[in-house]
């Protein structure tokens, strides 16, 4: 009888020991799995700080290639810069080589391009703006509606980025042939997709992106798959990688005291 009791006691003791060991293992595993969560948090914070600190070095909002022209930053007098003619269009001389390299690379990739538009004077922009309003009105629209529709696609004179000479309307020949008046749908062509993808490598950004309504709110202009703006390679790379508009980028630079 005592032997049976002893055997049962030993079994119970062994079971208790096993349970204790199991509990210890579970506790150790629990704390080991908690540690990576803390590390992830630290990485996230470091990444967030880096995003603020990794602005291109030496860049300032006063740089010539970051001049901002839009409805809220208009110029009623012409900007002063040297112009050169490319394919019967004028552009700022300082972006001529970058544009040539951009188009040459597209050509090597199998996509011939058309420079649809470059520099526009304030006087020319006024003509384009007024003609658009007149066309809408001739189609039966009220003056208010004609003005609203015009300003959704055409900048008010003095507010057009084309007067900087650093903005170009550039498209694949096939895209222009299909949409001679230029439309967002041009982006279905591989030629236009190539230009949009590789623009930053040559210092250009797609000025009016389609990624969000926030972009349209910041720029005041709907998506344009053909409108590229020269800002320099480092700026273009940063803007594109961080999904910014030029407006937001300049605001970020100002916050950093640039």
C-alpha positions as CSV (number, residue, x, y, z in Angstrom):
1,X,0.0,0.0,0.0
2,X,2.8,2.4,1.0
3,X,4.7,1.5,-2.2
4,X,1.6,2.5,-4.3
5,X,1.3,5.8,-2.5
6,X,5.0,6.4,-3.1
7,X,4.7,5.7,-6.8
8,X,1.7,8.0,-7.1
9,X,3.5,10.8,-5.2
10,X,6.5,10.5,-7.5
11,X,4.3,10.7,-10.6
12,X,2.5,13.7,-9.3
13,X,5.8,15.4,-8.4
14,X,7.1,14.7,-11.9
15,X,4.0,16.1,-13.4
16,X,4.3,19.2,-11.4
17,X,8.0,19.6,-12.4
18,X,7.0,19.2,-16.1
19,X,4.2,21.8,-15.8
20,X,6.6,24.3,-14.1
21,X,9.2,23.7,-16.9
22,X,6.5,24.3,-19.5
23,X,5.5,27.5,-17.9
24,X,9.1,28.7,-17.8
25,X,9.5,27.9,-21.5
26,X,6.3,29.8,-22.4
27,X,7.4,32.8,-20.4
28,X,10.8,32.9,-22.0
29,X,9.3,32.6,-25.5
30,X,6.8,35.4,-24.7
31,X,9.5,37.9,-23.7
32,X,11.7,36.9,-26.7
33,X,8.8,37.6,-29.1
34,X,8.2,41.0,-27.4
35,X,11.7,42.3,-28.1
36,X,11.4,42.6,-31.9
37,X,8.3,44.8,-31.5
38,X,10.4,47.3,-29.5
39,X,13.1,47.3,-32.2
40,X,10.5,47.9,-34.9
41,X,9.3,50.9,-33.2
42,X,12.8,52.3,-32.9
43,X,13.4,51.7,-36.6
44,X,10.1,53.4,-37.5
45,X,11.1,56.5,-35.5
46,X,14.6,56.6,-37.1
47,X,13.0,56.3,-40.5
48,X,10.6,59.2,-39.8
49,X,13.5,61.4,-38.7
50,X,15.5,60.5,-41.7
51,X,12.7,61.5,-44.0
52,X,13.0,65.1,-42.6
53,X,16.8,65.1,-42.7
54,X,17.5,63.6,-46.1
55,X,16.6,66.7,-48.1
56,X,19.2,67.3,-50.9
57,X,22.2,69.2,-49.6
58,X,22.7,72.8,-50.5
59,X,19.2,73.2,-52.0
60,X,17.4,76.5,-51.3
61,X,14.0,77.7,-52.3
62,X,15.7,80.7,-54.0
63,X,17.5,78.4,-56.5
64,X,16.7,79.3,-60.2
65,X,15.3,75.9,-60.9
66,X,12.8,76.0,-58.1
67,X,11.0,79.2,-59.0
68,X,7.4,78.6,-58.3
69,X,4.7,79.9,-60.6
70,X,1.0,79.1,-60.0
71,X,-2.3,80.7,-59.2
72,X,-1.0,81.7,-55.7
73,X,2.5,82.8,-56.9
74,X,1.9,84.8,-60.1
75,X,4.3,87.0,-62.1
76,X,2.8,89.9,-64.0
77,X,6.2,90.8,-65.6
78,X,8.4,88.5,-67.6
79,X,11.1,86.5,-65.9
80,X,14.6,87.3,-67.0
81,X,16.6,84.3,-68.5
82,X,18.3,83.4,-71.8
83,X,16.2,81.5,-74.2
84,X,17.2,79.0,-76.9
85,X,15.1,77.5,-79.6
86,X,14.5,73.7,-79.8
87,X,12.2,72.3,-82.5
88,X,10.8,75.9,-83.1
89,X,10.0,76.1,-79.3
90,X,11.8,78.3,-76.9
91,X,13.1,77.1,-73.5
92,X,15.5,78.3,-70.8
93,X,19.0,77.8,-72.0
94,X,20.0,76.2,-68.7
95,X,17.7,73.2,-69.2
96,X,18.6,72.6,-72.9
97,X,21.2,69.9,-72.4
98,X,19.1,68.1,-69.8
99,X,16.1,68.0,-72.2
100,X,18.3,66.9,-75.1
101,X,19.6,64.0,-72.9
102,X,16.1,63.1,-71.8
103,X,14.8,62.9,-75.4
104,X,17.9,61.1,-76.6
105,X,17.5,58.4,-74.0
106,X,13.8,58.0,-74.9
107,X,14.9,57.7,-78.6
108,X,17.4,54.9,-77.7
109,X,14.6,53.2,-75.8
110,X,12.6,53.2,-79.0
111,X,10.4,56.2,-78.4
112,X,10.6,59.2,-80.6
113,X,9.2,62.4,-78.9
114,X,7.6,65.6,-79.8
115,X,8.2,68.9,-78.0
116,X,4.7,70.3,-78.1
117,X,5.3,73.4,-76.0
118,X,8.0,75.3,-74.1
119,X,8.2,78.9,-73.0
120,X,5.1,81.0,-73.3
121,X,5.1,84.7,-72.7
122,X,2.4,86.3,-70.5
123,X,1.0,87.9,-73.6
124,X,0.7,84.5,-75.4
125,X,-0.8,82.9,-72.3
126,X,-3.4,85.7,-72.2
127,X,-4.4,84.9,-75.8
128,X,-4.7,81.2,-75.0
129,X,-6.8,81.9,-71.9
130,X,-9.1,84.3,-73.7
131,X,-9.6,82.1,-76.7
132,X,-10.6,79.2,-74.4
133,X,-13.2,81.3,-72.7
134,X,-14.6,82.5,-76.0
135,X,-14.8,79.0,-77.3
136,X,-16.8,77.8,-74.3
137,X,-19.1,80.8,-74.5
138,X,-19.7,80.2,-78.2
139,X,-20.8,76.7,-77.3
140,X,-23.6,78.2,-75.1
141,X,-21.9,78.3,-71.7
142,X,-22.2,81.3,-69.4
143,X,-19.2,83.5,-68.8
144,X,-18.9,82.2,-65.3
145,X,-18.9,78.5,-66.4
146,X,-16.6,79.2,-69.3
147,X,-14.1,80.8,-67.0
148,X,-14.3,78.0,-64.5
149,X,-13.8,75.3,-67.1
150,X,-10.9,77.3,-68.7
151,X,-9.1,77.7,-65.4
152,X,-9.4,73.9,-64.7
153,X,-6.9,73.3,-67.6
154,X,-5.3,76.6,-68.4
155,X,-3.5,78.9,-65.9
156,X,-4.5,82.5,-65.6
157,X,-2.1,84.8,-67.4
158,X,0.9,85.4,-65.1
159,X,0.3,82.1,-63.3
160,X,1.5,79.7,-66.1
161,X,4.7,77.7,-65.3
162,X,5.5,77.8,-69.0
163,X,6.6,81.4,-68.6
164,X,9.6,80.1,-66.6
165,X,11.0,78.4,-69.7
166,X,11.6,75.4,-67.5
167,X,8.3,73.6,-68.2
168,X,7.8,71.6,-71.4
169,X,4.9,69.6,-72.9
170,X,6.6,66.5,-74.1
171,X,5.1,63.4,-75.5
172,X,5.8,60.3,-77.6
173,X,5.0,60.8,-81.3
174,X,2.4,58.1,-81.2
175,X,0.7,59.6,-78.1
176,X,0.6,63.1,-79.8
177,X,-0.8,61.5,-83.0
178,X,-3.6,60.0,-81.0
179,X,-4.3,63.0,-78.8
180,X,-3.1,66.1,-80.7
181,X,-4.8,68.4,-78.2
182,X,-3.0,66.6,-75.3
183,X,-5.1,64.5,-72.9
184,X,-4.4,62.6,-69.7
185,X,-5.2,59.3,-71.6
186,X,-1.9,59.7,-73.4
187,X,-0.4,57.8,-70.5
188,X,-1.7,54.5,-72.0
189,X,1.1,54.7,-74.5
190,X,4.4,53.0,-73.5
191,X,6.2,56.0,-74.9
192,X,4.5,58.3,-72.4
193,X,4.9,55.8,-69.6
194,X,8.7,55.7,-70.3
195,X,8.9,59.5,-70.1
196,X,7.0,59.7,-66.8
197,X,9.1,56.9,-65.3
198,X,12.5,58.2,-66.3
199,X,12.0,61.9,-66.1
200,X,13.7,62.3,-62.7
201,X,16.9,60.8,-64.0
202,X,17.3,63.9,-66.2
203,X,16.1,66.4,-63.7
204,X,12.4,66.6,-64.6
205,X,9.3,65.9,-62.7
206,X,5.7,65.2,-63.8
207,X,4.4,68.5,-62.6
208,X,0.8,67.6,-62.2
209,X,0.5,64.0,-61.0
210,X,-2.5,61.8,-60.7
211,X,-1.7,60.0,-57.4
212,X,-4.2,61.8,-55.2
213,X,-6.8,64.6,-55.0
214,X,-4.4,66.3,-52.6
215,X,-2.0,66.8,-55.5
216,X,-4.7,68.5,-57.5
217,X,-5.6,70.6,-54.5
218,X,-1.9,71.7,-54.0
219,X,-1.2,72.5,-57.7
220,X,-4.7,73.7,-58.7
221,X,-4.3,71.8,-62.0
222,X,-5.8,68.4,-63.0
223,X,-3.5,65.5,-63.9
224,X,-1.4,66.1,-67.0
225,X,0.6,63.2,-68.3
226,X,2.6,65.4,-70.7
227,X,3.7,68.4,-68.6
228,X,7.3,68.1,-67.3
229,X,9.2,70.6,-65.2
230,X,12.9,70.9,-64.8
231,X,14.1,71.1,-61.1
232,X,17.5,69.3,-61.3
233,X,18.3,65.7,-60.7
234,X,18.6,65.7,-56.9
235,X,15.3,67.7,-56.4
236,X,13.5,65.6,-59.0
237,X,14.6,62.4,-57.3
238,X,13.5,63.5,-53.9
239,X,10.2,64.9,-55.1
240,X,9.3,61.7,-57.0
241,X,10.5,59.3,-54.3
242,X,8.4,61.1,-51.6
243,X,5.4,61.6,-53.9
244,X,5.4,65.4,-53.5
245,X,4.2,68.2,-55.6
246,X,6.6,71.1,-56.3
247,X,4.4,73.2,-53.9
248,X,4.8,70.7,-51.1
249,X,8.5,70.3,-51.7
250,X,9.1,74.0,-51.5
251,X,7.0,74.2,-48.3
252,X,9.2,71.4,-46.9
253,X,12.3,73.3,-47.7
254,X,11.0,76.4,-46.1
255,X,10.2,74.5,-42.9
256,X,13.8,73.2,-42.9
257,X,15.0,76.8,-43.1
258,X,16.3,76.5,-46.7
